[in-house]
Amino acid sequence: MLETRVTDIEDTHSESLYQLTRSSAGCRIETGQLIDGVNQMSRGMELIMERLGIPPLQFTPLARATEAEIDAALDADC
């Protein structure tokens, strides 16, 4: 009985970790796509403003978080 329960817990834990890993991977992909899209849009706005003779705004390119930034964010939450 106990062995069956332990196996059930291990299976549930493994499935939860798998789902969390998949969700995290999906978020990373989507975030990367959003960052790339925003950077392209910013460059497009700069070109439009330049063509219209409007002084262009300086858009700071977005970048993915570095491992050090991720570690610092995790440490700050603890």
C-alpha positions, 0 to 999 in steps of 0.5 A, a space after each residue: 500500500 505504501 509503495 503504491 502511494 509513493 509511486 503515485 506521488 513520484 509519478 505526479 511529481 514527475 508529471 508536474 515538473 514536466 508540465 512546468 518545464 514545458 510551460 517555462 520553455 513556451 514562455 521563453 520562446 514567446 518572450 523571445 518572439 515578443 522582444 524581437 517583434 518590439 525591436 523590429 517595430 522600434 526600428 520601423 518607427 525610427 525609419 518612418 520618423 526619419 522619412 517624415 523629417 521628425 527627429 527620431 526617438 531613441 528606442 532602447 533595444 530590448 534584450 533577453 535576461 542574462 543568467 546573472 539577471 535571472 539568478 539575481 531575481 531568484 535571489 531577491 525573491 528568497 
